[in-house]
Amino acid sequence: MPTKADVPGMLAAAYDLASSGSGRLAPAVLRREDVAVVAEHIGAAEFERQPNGGSFRFRCPACGVWEFGPTEDLYTAVNVWLKGGRLPAAPLLGGACLACEHITSPAGRNVVEED
């Protein structure tokens, strides 16, 4: 389970992912329904597609700003973990806020994909 001491590294990794065009700024090829499952898993207050239609953003459950996101690349979270049938526990797939440094530590869980 991550601690406050882990937050700076997690935030740096999240920033690197976001600024490289991955992570919470995932490509539009991801289905909204799949992103919804990941958003619930990481504890996002809500999520929405960016106004440009090409990515998603997540609202922090602690401070309410749109600087929250998964600690794993969103494309990987959906196409490897979710499609593989299991969302992992933190620190592999948690949530972190760049604004207030809030972190979530979800437990791993099996996911049954509906056709």
Backbone hydrogen bonds in HBPLUS format (Angstrom, degrees):
<---DONOR---> <-ACCEPTOR-->    atom                        ^
c    i                          cat <-CA-CA->   ^        H-A-AA   ^      H-
h    n   atom  resd res      DA  || num        DHA   H-A  angle D-A-AA Bond
n    s   type  num  typ     dist DA aas  dist angle  dist       angle   num
A0006-ASP N   A0003-THR O   2.90 MM   3  5.35 146.5  2.01 112.3 122.1     1
A0007-VAL N   A0004-LYS O   3.16 MM   3  5.32 149.0  2.26 103.7 112.6     2
A0010-MET N   A0006-ASP O   3.04 MM   4  6.24 160.9  2.08 156.3 162.4     3
A0011-LEU N   A0007-VAL O   2.75 MM   4  5.90 161.3  1.79 165.2 170.2     4
A0012-ALA N   A0008-PRO O   2.94 MM   4  6.10 153.8  2.00 143.4 150.7     5
A0013-ALA N   A0009-GLY O   2.95 MM   4  6.17 157.9  2.00 145.8 151.6     6
A0014-ALA N   A0010-MET O   2.84 MM   4  6.06 156.9  1.89 146.2 153.2     7
A0015-TYR N   A0011-LEU O   2.83 MM   4  6.02 156.6  1.89 147.4 153.7     8
A0016-ASP N   A0012-ALA O   2.94 MM   4  6.16 158.9  1.98 146.9 152.7     9
A0017-LEU N   A0013-ALA O   2.97 MM   4  6.22 160.2  2.01 150.2 155.2    10
A0018-ALA N   A0014-ALA O   2.89 MM   4  6.08 162.6  1.92 149.6 154.8    11
A0019-SER N   A0015-TYR O   2.81 MM   4  5.92 166.1  1.83 155.5 159.3    12
A0020-SER N   A0016-ASP O   3.07 MM   4  6.06 125.8  2.38 136.0 148.2    13
A0020-SER N   A0017-LEU O   3.32 MM   3  5.26 140.2  2.49  93.5 104.4    14
A0022-SER N   A0017-LEU O   2.97 MM   5  5.20 149.2  2.07 171.3 161.6    15
A0021-GLY N   A0018-ALA O   3.28 MM   3  5.52 165.0  2.31 108.4 111.6    16
A0025-LEU N   A0022-SER O   3.13 MM   3  5.10 153.7  2.21 126.8 123.0    17
A0030-LEU N   A0027-PRO O   3.40 MM   3  6.46 172.1  2.41 127.5 127.5    18
A0034-ASP N   A0031-ARG O   3.05 MM   3  5.35 124.4  2.37 104.2 117.7    19
A0035-VAL N   A0031-ARG O   3.07 MM   4  6.43 161.3  2.11 155.8 161.3    20
A0036-ALA N   A0032-ARG O   2.89 MM   4  6.10 147.4  2.00 147.6 156.7    21
A0037-VAL N   A0033-GLU O   3.37 MM   4  6.67 146.4  2.49 137.1 143.5    22
A0038-VAL N   A0034-ASP O   3.25 MM   4  6.64 159.9  2.29 149.2 154.0    23
A0039-ALA N   A0035-VAL O   2.79 MM   4  6.00 160.9  1.83 153.7 159.7    24
A0040-GLU N   A0036-ALA O   2.99 MM   4  6.16 157.3  2.04 145.1 150.4    25
A0041-HIS N   A0037-VAL O   3.01 MM   4  6.20 157.9  2.06 143.6 150.2    26
A0042-ILE N   A0038-VAL O   2.96 MM   4  6.24 157.6  2.01 157.2 161.5    27
A0044-ALA N   A0039-ALA O   3.00 MM   5  5.29 153.2  2.07 158.1 156.7    28
A0043-GLY N   A0040-GLU O   3.17 MM   3  5.13 144.9  2.30  97.7 108.2    29
A0045-ALA N   A0059-ARG O   2.91 MM  14  5.32 154.5  1.98 156.4 155.1    30
A0059-ARG N   A0046-GLU O   2.86 MM  13  5.34 167.4  1.87 154.8 155.4    31
A0048-GLU N   A0057-ARG O   3.03 MM   9  5.65 152.4  2.10 153.4 160.5    32
A0057-ARG N   A0048-GLU O   2.88 MM   9  5.65 153.1  1.95 161.3 170.3    33
A0050-GLN N   A0055-SER O   2.76 MM   5  5.40 163.6  1.78 134.3 139.8    34
A0053-GLY N   A0050-GLN O   2.78 MM   3  5.29 161.8  1.81 121.0 127.3    35
A0068-PHE N   A0058-PHE O   3.41 MM  10  5.24 157.6  2.47 146.0 140.3    36
A0060-CYS N   A0065-VAL O   2.81 MM   5  5.55 166.1  1.82 160.1 161.6    37
A0064-GLY N   A0060-CYS O   3.03 MM   4  4.83 136.4  2.22 120.1 131.1    38
A0098-LEU N   A0067-GLU O   2.84 MM  31  5.36 168.6  1.85 150.2 149.8    39
A0069-GLY N   A0096-ALA O   3.05 MM  27  5.70 140.2  2.21 138.8 150.1    40
A0096-ALA N   A0069-GLY O   2.94 MM  27  5.70 154.8  2.01 157.6 164.5    41
A0071-THR N   A0094-GLY O   3.05 MM  23  5.46 147.0  2.17 129.4 130.8    42
A0077-ALA N   A0073-ASP O   2.87 MM   4  6.17 158.9  1.91 154.3 161.4    43
A0078-VAL N   A0074-LEU O   3.01 MM   4  6.21 154.6  2.07 149.5 154.3    44
A0079-ASN N   A0075-TYR O   2.87 MM   4  5.92 166.3  1.88 153.7 155.6    45
A0080-VAL N   A0076-THR O   2.87 MM   4  5.18 152.3  1.94 138.1 142.5    46
A0081-TRP N   A0076-THR O   3.29 MM   5  6.79 156.3  2.35 153.8 160.8    47
A0082-LEU N   A0077-ALA O   2.90 MM   5  6.18 164.7  1.92 152.1 157.2    48
A0083-LYS N   A0078-VAL O   2.97 MM   5  6.22 148.6  2.08 155.6 164.2    49
A0084-GLY N   A0080-VAL O   3.04 MM   4  5.55 124.0  2.37 118.7 132.0    50
A0084-GLY N   A0081-TRP O   3.10 MM   3  4.95 125.8  2.41  92.0 107.0    51
A0086-ARG N   A0081-TRP O   3.16 MM   5  5.53 155.2  2.23 152.9 149.1    52
A0085-GLY N   A0082-LEU O   3.04 MM   3  5.28 157.3  2.09 106.1 113.4    53
A0111-VAL N   A0085-GLY O   2.81 MM  26  4.83 168.3  1.82 123.5 124.8    54
A0087-LEU N   A0109-ARG O   2.85 MM  22  5.42 155.8  1.91 170.7 168.4    55
A0109-ARG N   A0087-LEU O   2.88 MM  22  5.42 156.3  1.93 153.0 161.0    56
A0092-LEU N   A0089-ALA O   3.10 MM   3  6.03 121.1  2.47 136.0 137.5    57
A0093-LEU N   A0089-ALA O   3.31 MM   4  5.83 154.5  2.38 113.3 119.9    58
A0090-ALA N   A0106-PRO O   3.05 MM  16  5.71 149.7  2.14 158.5 159.0    59
A0104-THR N   A0095-GLY O   2.90 MM   9  5.01 152.6  1.97 140.3 141.8    60
A0097-CYS N   A0102-HIS O   2.91 MM   5  5.26 141.0  2.06 151.1 160.2    61
A0101-GLU N   A0097-CYS O   3.08 MM   4  4.89 134.1  2.30 123.1 132.0    62
